[in-house]
Amino acid sequence: MTVPPLSSEPPDWDAIARYRAGESVGDDARRVGAWLDANPEDAAMLASLDEMLAAGLAPVAAEPPDVEAALRSVRARMHAQPASDVIPFPVGRVARAHRRRPARWVAVTAAIAAAAAALVVQLMPRDTARDPVAVAAGSPGSVIETGIGQRDSVRLPDGTRVILAPASRLTVSATYGRGSRDVTLDGVAWLSVRHDDASPFTLHVGAAVVRDVGTEFTARADEGEAGQVSVAVTEGSVELRAASSSTPAVTLAAGDRGAVERGGRVIAERGRAADEDLSWMRGQLVFREAGMDRVRSELRRWYGIDVRVADSTLLKRRITATFDGEPVDRVLQTLALALGATVERRDSVAVLRSAR
């Protein structure tokens, strides 16, 4: 697979921290790997910081460090006159509207920044306790949340990995790992589940229950579209059923997409999982014949914009479009053109009206 082109922007240290923590997948992992290969001095620096962290030598600051400033300082001292052939890593292009809540890879990045500062000023190492936020994230009874326009990841005690889309929340059962493994999702997530016959993994999302049969999959609880829950399986298989119905579960295999409607009907679409189901992990918005409820939900999740439709005729139309970090005003104008509508925005509210 071809690695996406690299931009001329400064490094995205969050992405690098996820990569070093083993929590990057797909194109994100390939981009970071390519950048590290092209910048061996930076890769060597990060390897040195990893060794410090592993040995418990990184100082823990009383206040959260300025991650990007610390790492920029290190890199500036290493490259007083940067070589012209050094390839910078692309920073995420979707604007971060809110400060991210403390999270696992943020803690990893903060630890790297603290170690970087120690490396630059040659501080004497001392033994310190691990960051309690990093220890607590994903533990039984914990809650992991993302803000608007932000993604985050967590590794559960059994090794199961979860990547959360913007404006999403994962709640880990207080009894996780004691005979069963239950989590609840509000929003969108990708999961790579460690299978265990003795302790089944169960995801509760909206009006649906997803049970692992050894798999990787995405799950989405749409706010509109009659409260539909959708699941796309990328590896292995899952059992999908309605939470409040005695209807038998449907088994979805790799490449399948399934949905549970609010009324309890379970739909299986064989071989219909597509790249768009994972596009949000790359920071893209991909709509394929999407209804307005889905579009509105995604714009609220990524941009914090409440899209209101003044004409009911627009609600029946479908949208096919791809957005890759464009400013929200450009996204709204594109949608308006596709719908034959006009758009008026005031702060966090945008109103669509039929152009006729």
Secondary structure, DSSP 8 states (H G I E B T S, - for coil): -------SS---HHHHHHHHTT---HHHHHHHHHHHHH-HHHHHHHHHHHHHHHTT-S---SS---HHHHHHHHHHHH-SS--TT--------S---S-----HHHHHHHHHHHHHHHHHHT---------HHHHHTTSTT-EEE--TT--EEEE-TTS-EEEE-TT-EEEE-TTTTSS-EEEEEESEEEEE----TTS-EEEEETTEEEEEEEEEEEEEE-SSGGG-EEEEEEEEEEEEEETT-----EEEETT-EEEE-TTS-EEEETT---GGGTGGGGT-EEEEEE-HHHHHHHHHHHH--EEEESSGGGGG--EEEEESS--HHHHHHHHHHHHTEEEEEETTEEEEEE--
